[in-house]
Amino acid sequence: MTRPPMCTSTPGSDADADRVHRHERGGDRRSKEFKASHGALKGKSAARMAEMLGISTRTVERSRAVLASENEAIKERVLNGEMTINAAYTAIREERQWRESL
């Protein structure tokens, strides 16, 4: 069984030049209209979340690190308002560094 050719255009044709151009720029085949209509989806999600919540991007990233940690006591203290996100992040980072030094 033979495989179909990758490109049915003749070498040097406009279709072949367009295919080569797409390949050279990373193979992005979405149209300009699609990209323009989805402009709100660009950028880091932490930055978008920070803007929605009215807090800094760093605080969003640190809160994600706290939530991803295994230390349930620290998470509970943050949720109860007994500890700030920044203090929790620092405690978790120090705990991780201590474990790695063993």
Secondary structure, 3 states (H helix, E strand, C coil): CCCCCCCCCCCCCHHHHHHHHHHHCCCCCCCHHHHHHCHHHCCCHHHHHHHHHCCCHHHHHHHHHHHHCCCHHHHHHHHCCCCCHHHHHHHHHHHHHHHHHC
